[in-house]
Amino acid sequence: MTETPVRKEGHTMARPTQAVRPPRLMATAALVAVLAVVVGTAHGRAATTSAHFAVPSGSIDHLDPGLWYFASTWKLSLATCTPLLTYPDASGAAGKVVIGGIASVPKVSDGGKTYTFQIKPGLKFPNGKPIDAAVEKATFDRLFGKKLASPAVGFFNVIAGSQAVADGKAKSVSGITAKGNTLTFHLTSPVGSFEKRMTVPWTCPVPTGSPAGAVENGSLLVSGPYVVSKYVPSRTLVLTKNPAYNAKELGDRGHFDTINIDIGVDASQAELQIKAGQLDSYLDRLPAASVNQDLTDPSLKGRVFLNPTPSVTYLWMNNTVAPFNNVKVRQAVNYAINRNAILRVWGGRSQGQITDQILPPTMGGFVDAQIYPANGDLTKAKALIKASGIKLPVTTTLRTRSDAPGFLEMAQVVQSELKAIGFNVSIKSAPDSVNGGIISTTASKVPMGINNWTQDYPDGDDFFLPLLDGQKITPTNNNNYASFNNASVNARINSAVPLLGKARDAAWEALDVSTMRNFAPWAPLNNPTWVDLISSHLTGYVYTPVYGMDITTLRPK
């Protein structure tokens, strides 16, 4: 994924984002209480509860579960839909264990090429129609349809017959069969992360007969503890309890009757409103300067939380553009940069930790190999430049996004540090919607850039396959910005894909270390952290290692 707005940068889970539109002020404090507890009237009406959250402008990409891909909307998916498989509402390692969602954990057969799921009994949509295997098969047929153009296609194209639907040559995926509550997937080859891929919110069931194209009013979000009762784009989103939600089968989730979400609220203003009791929380990144103070404020104890994210911010170097087509140059860059200095302009220790590896520390089997010095080694860098045989000075370009804090500042530090080894770096920036299109087009031949990637699911293949597999480089919408295509690395990726368990984790970790030590396609910079602040009216905070703050565990005090 990539950090907000796009789950995958270029198409991510999380990226640091700031709203650009001023907040909409409440007409009165009583208009929307931060945690509105409406007491029953004389007629005996039961008390109701509501929570009040906010997001910045541009945080909601889609409310069609076949299309959404922003960090913020995947966070909302915890409340509004239930995928085929899911994760516990838990923090730490417990929150990364795959459990049943709409279906129970599958039976695997045929050497890892057949997955048989049992849809849980008694599940229904709000209209009373059952959620069964046929519904889930129709959901996948819709995902692969050309009219939807879902980003899910690349995740599930290992399902037999899926490409025929994506190409418009078939209407139904032949590799998926449904009978009663039994749903079976036939794969073209074993994929060790298939169960994890089934946890992504694209697998949330939609009613049979749903339009083939996008439905953006939230009406297809009907399998979670909440449904969308009101959506005004760029203004407001209101969630109310789903009367058909089966808590016995799906878990007791969601503890407010109503959740109100204001869209277009500035992060700095939101932070002040939370502390003033005018807002319950912010579903996006808060300003570094503010949270650095909040983390040391004793009055906020039990309300401010610092957590790691499963993401990496990295300086990529285009391996097809001189001088970065020379491995010694790429290694020299890794020695020349001061990762601690870069972290300081990113926001300091509360905003991340330095790294020189591809996979984040949250990944199974991670080992801190300490391949390159944290503060750089200019002598070593200069020696590598000399050994590379390139002519100095080098004039080159670095691209990054202009619409999120920290990226330009990091680029400026890199620019200054590479000057010391004879590189004159010019910085070009644009909003991510523009910059992403440029760097993901291979013909652009952009020499280098700074981006962030956040996992879609906790597995090494969600980093190596989209970012560093040379077999998957595409002319457009390419996430391998470094255009890294190394035969030995590609072979090791192919070998790791079918593995399971600890052997799988060990294979990805070993490939991480050897790729950075021997080929250095990137200069990884840091693994961002995330700070949440909640109001004094809330309790039940849980930070899930996959989606972040879980709004379904929050409850009124």
N, C-alpha and C positions, 0 to 999 in steps of 0.2 A: 504494500500500500504506500501512499505518501502522506505528509501531514496536511491538515485541512487547507484548502478546500478539496484537493484531490487525494483519494486514498493512495493511489499510485501516482507519483509525480509524473506528469506527462499523461496519465490516465487515471492514491495513496492514500498507506493509511494515514498517517498523521503528519502534517507539516505545521510549523508555527504560523499562525495567522492572526492578523489584526483586522478588526472591522474598519471600514473607511467611512461609514455613514454615522452621523451623530445619533445618540440613543434617542428613542422616543420616550419622552417623560410621561410619567403617570399623571393623569388629570388630578387625582387626589390619592393620598396614601390608602384611602379606603376603597378605591376603585378595584384594585387587585391586591389583596393582602398577600404578603409574601408566603405565608402558609395560612391560607384562609380556612378557618375552622368555623363552619356555619352551624350554629346551634339549632336544634330542632325547635319548631314552633309549637304553639299551643295545640295544634292539630296532631301532634305526636310524630311529626316527620323526623326520621333518623338523622343524626348529625352527619355531615359530609366533610371530607377533607380535600384540599387541593395543594399542589406544589407549583412554584413559579420559577421557571428557568429562563435563560436567555442564550442566544447565539449571535455571532456577528453576521453582517451582510454576506450573502453568497455562500452560506454554510449548508444549505439544502440543495443538493444537485438534482435529486429525483426522489419522488415518493412512490415510484413504481419499484417493487422489490426485484424486478429483473434488470434494473438499470442503476440503482444507487451504488455509489462507490466512494463517497466522501467519508472521512473519519467521523464527522458529526452525524451523518445519517446512519452509518453502521452502528453508532452508539444508540441511536433511537430504535434501531431494529431489536434491541434487547427487550424493548417494551411493546413493540407493535407487531412482531411476528415470531414464529417458531420455526427454525430451519429443520432439515431432515435429521441432522445430528447437531449437538451443541456442546457447551461447556458448563460446568457448575457455576453458580453465582458465588464464586470464591476467589480469594487472592492467592498469590504465590503459585507454587507447583500444582496445587489442587485445582486451580482455575484453568489448567492446560490439559486436563484429562478429558478425552472425548467421551461424552455420554449420549444417551438417547435424547432426541428432540421429538419431532413428529413421529419418528420411528425408533425402535430399539436398535442398539448397536448390532450391525449385521453379522451374518455368518459368511465367512470367506472360503471359497473353494476354487477348484480349477487352477491351482498354482498361483492364486492371487489375481485371477482374471474375472471371477464372478463374485458379486456381492449381493446377498439376499437379505432384504430388510422386511421387518414386520411393522406396518403402521400401527400405532397404538389404538386400542379400541375406544369407542365412544367419543371420538373427536368430531366436532362440528364447526361449521362457519356460523356467523350470526344469523344467517337466513335459514338455519336449520338443516342445511344439506351436509351430508357426511364428508369428512376428510379421509379418503381412502387411497389405495395405491393408484387407481386411475387418475385421481386428482393430481397426485405428484408426478405421474408420467406426463400428463398434459402440461404441467408446469415446466418440465424440462423441454418438451416439444416447443413450447412458446419461447423459452430462453434461446433456443437455437434458430428460431425463425428470423428471416431477413428483416421483417418489418420492425422487430424490436431492436436488433443490433446490440445485443447485450454484451458487456465485457466479460460475462461468465463463459463465453464460448471457448476461450483459450485455456480455461481451467478444467473444462470437462470434455475437451475434444478427444480424450483417450477412450471415451465411451463409443463402442462400436456403432456405426451408422450415424453418428452425430454430425460428421462433416457433410454428409449428403443433405441433411436438413439445412445446415448453415449455407450450403451452396445453392439452395433452392431446388434441389433435385428430388427431395422427399419431404413429406409433411410430418412424419413421425419418426422418432429415433428407434431404429430397429433393435438396438442393443439394450433397450429398456422394455421390460414386460411387466404387466400389472394384472393381478388376479385377486379379487377381494382385497385383503389387507397385505398381500405379499407383493413386494416390489423388488425386481431383480435387475441388476446392472451387469452387462457383459462388456469387459474392457478389451481393447486390442492388445494390450500388454500390461504386465503388473506395474502398479504404481503404489509405492509404500505410503504415500501421503493421501491416498484416496479418501479415507475416512475423515481426515482433517479438512479436505476440500469440501466435503459434504456438510461442514459446519457453517460455511459462509452464507450470508443472508439471502443470496440469490436463490437458495433452495427452499425458501419459505413458500408454502403452497398458496396458489391463487385459485379462485373458483373456476371450474371447468366452463369453457365458453367465454372466458375473459378476452377482450380485444387483443388482437395480435400485436398491435402497436402500443406505444406508451400510454399509460393511464397515470396522470400526475396529481390527481386530487386526493390520493391516499386511500381510496375505496378498496384497493386490493390488499391492504394491510389488515387482515382479518383472522390471523391465527395466533396472536400474542395476547398478553393480559390486557392490552389497551387497543382501541380502535381510534382512527382519526375522525373526530366529530366536526372539526372546522380547520380549514387551511386557507389562509390568504397569503399568497406568495410575497416574500419580502416584508411581511408584517407579523403574522401570528400563526401558530399551530396549537391546536387544542386536542388533547387526548382524553378519552373517557374509558371507563372500564368496559371490557368486552363481556357481554352477558353470556356468551357461549364458551368462554375460556374454561377448559377442563383442568382445574388445579390439581385434581387427584392424579391425573396422568402426566401433566406437564410441570407441576410444581406450584407452590403458593408464591406467586410473584406479582409485585405491584401492590402498593399499600396506600395509594391515594385514589380517591374517586375521580379526580380530574388533575391533569397536568397541563399547565399553561406555559407556552414557550414563546417569548418575544423574539422576533427576528430583526436583526439590524442594530444590535446594542454594542457599543464600543467596549472593548475589553477593560480599559481603565475605569470607565464609568461603572461597569458591572462589578468590578472588584470593590469599589466604594459602596455600591448598593447592597452587596452581600453583607458587608460589615455593618451597614446601617440597618439591616433587617428589612430591606425593601426588595430583596431578591434571594432565592434559595441557593442557586448555584449557577455557574456559567459552564456551558457544555463545549467550551473551546479553551485555547491557551490564554492564560492571564499574563499581563506584562511582567517581565523578569524583575524589573526594579521594585515593583509592588510586592511580588511574592517573596523576594529576598527579605524584605522587612517583615512580611506576615509570618514567615517561618520562624522568626525569632521573637515574635510578639506573644508573651505569656497569656494574654487575654484570649488568644485564638487557639489555645491548646485543645486538641480534640476536634478542631474544625478545619485545620489546614493539613494537607497530606502531600508528601513528596514520594513519587513512585518512578521506577524505571519504565522506559517504553521499549517495545521490541522493534527498534528502528536504528538506522545509521545515517548520518550526514557525511557526505563524502565529496572529495575533489576527484572527478573523473578526468582521464586523459585519453584523447582519441587515438587509439593504437594504429590508425591508418593515416594519421596526419603528422608530418615531420614537425618537430624532432621527437614527438611522443611515440613514433613507431620504433624507437630505440629503447630497449628495456633498461639500459643503464641510465638513460635520461629520466625515465619514470621512477627508478629507484632513487636517483639524485633528488628528485622533487620530494620524495618521502623523507629523505634525510634533511632537506633544506628547511622544511616548514616546522614551526614551533606550535605544536598542538595545544599547549597550555595557553599561549597567547591568543590563539584562535578561539578557545573556549571562553576566555575572558570577554571577548567582544560579543560572543553568543549570549552571555548573560551570567557566566560564572558557574560555580559548582552546583548551584540549585537548579541549573538548567541542563546539566548533562555531565558526562565524564568522557575523557579523551579515549580514543581508540585508534589502532592501526590495523584493524581486522574488518572483514566483510560482514560476518555474522555478529549480532549483538549478544551481550552477556546473558540475556534472557533465554537464549537458545539452548536446547538440550545438548550436553557434552561440551559446552564452551570451555576453552582453556585460554587464559590470557598469555599469549606467546611473547609479547613485548618485542616485536620484530624491529621496530624503529624507535629511536630515542624520543621521549616525550617533548623535550625542548629543542630537538633538532641537533644536527652535527654538521656544521657548515664545512668543516675540513673534509669529511667523508663525502659530502655532496659535491664539492669542487673536484675531488679526485675522480668520482664517477663521471662527471661531465667531461673531464679531460680524457678518461678512458673511452668515452663514447665516440670520440672523434668528430663531434659536431663543431661547427664554426660559431663563435660568439661575436657579437651579441645575437640573441634570438628575440625576434619580435613575434608575439603571439596574442591570442584573445581568450578571455575567460568570460563565459556567460553565466548569469544567474537571475533569479527572480527579484523583482523590485517591490512586490506587494506583501512582503512578510518581513518582520523585524529580524535582523541578525545576518541575513544572507549577504547583503552588500558589504556589511562590516567584515564578515569573514573573508570575502573576496579581496577587500583592501589589504588585509593582513597578508594574505597569500601573495598579492601583488608586490608588497614591500619586501617580503622574505625571498622571493624568487629573483628580485633585482640583484641580490647579493651573489647569485651564481650566473649572472649575465643575461637574465631574461627580462625583457621589457614587455610587461603584460598590460594590455588595455582591457578594461572591464566594460562589458555591455550588459544591460539589464532591461527587463520588461516584465509586465505582469505575467504571472505564471501561465495564464491562458494563451499568451503570445509566445513567451519564451519556451514553453513546453512543446509547442508545435515546431519551433525551429530546431531544437536540439534532438527531437525524436524523428527528424527527417534525415536519413543518412547522407543524402546528397548535399546537405548544408555544410558538412565537413567542419563542424565546430571543433576547435582544438581542445578546449577544456571547459569545465563548468563545475558548479557546486549544486548538488541536489540532495534530497532526503528520500529515503525509502522506508516504509513501515510494513511489516508483515500483514498478509491477509489471513494467514493461519500459521501456527508455530512450527515451522519446518524449514530446514535449510534449502529445500528446493524452491521455496518461495523467494529466495534471494538469488540463487545461482541460475535457475532456469530463465527468469525474465531479464536479469541484469548482466549475466556473464556467459551465457550459453551461445556460442557463435553459430550454432545450428538454428537459432531462433531469431537472428537479425532480420529485420524487415525494412523495406524502403521508407515506410511511414509508420507512425505510432510505435516506434522502436524504443524499448526501454533500455537496451544495451547501448547507452550513450557513448561508452568507450569503444564501441565497435570491436570488442575483444573477441577474437576467434582463434583459440589455440587448440590444436588437435588433441594434445594430451589432456588438457583440462576438459574438453568436450567428452572424451572417452571416459574420464573418471566421473563426470556428471551422469552419463548414461549408466555406468555401473552402480552408482548410488541410488538412482531412482527407484528400483524395485526393493531395496533393502528395508528391513523393519527394525524397530526397537533400538537398542544401544548400538548395534552395528551400523545402523543408519546414521545416528547422531555422530558417531565417531568418524564415519566416512566424510560427512559434510565438514566437520571441524578440521580434519586433516587436510581436506582440499582447500579450506579457507587459508590455513597457515602456509601451505606450499604455494598457493596462487599468489599471495601477497609477498612472500619471500622471493620467489623465483621469477615472477612475471610483473607484479606491481601494476595492474591495470588502473588502479585508483590510488589515491592517498586518502584513506578513511580519516575522518576528523574527530567525530564525537558521536556518542549515543545519547540523544536527548532524554531528559527526564520530564516528568509532568507534575504540575502542582494543581491540586483541586482545593477550593475553598467553599465551605458550605455554611449556611446560616445557622444561627443558634436554635432554630426551630426544628432542625433535622437530626436524626440519628440513623444508624444502620448503614453507614458508608462502607462500600466494598469496591476496591479497585481490581478489576479483572485484568489478567495479564494479556488478554487478547483484545478487548474493546475499551478498556479504561473504566471510568466510573460507571457503576451499574445502577441506573436510576430505578430499577425494579426492587432493589433491596432497601432503598431509602424509605423512611417512615417518619411520621410526626412524633415528636417527643411527648 
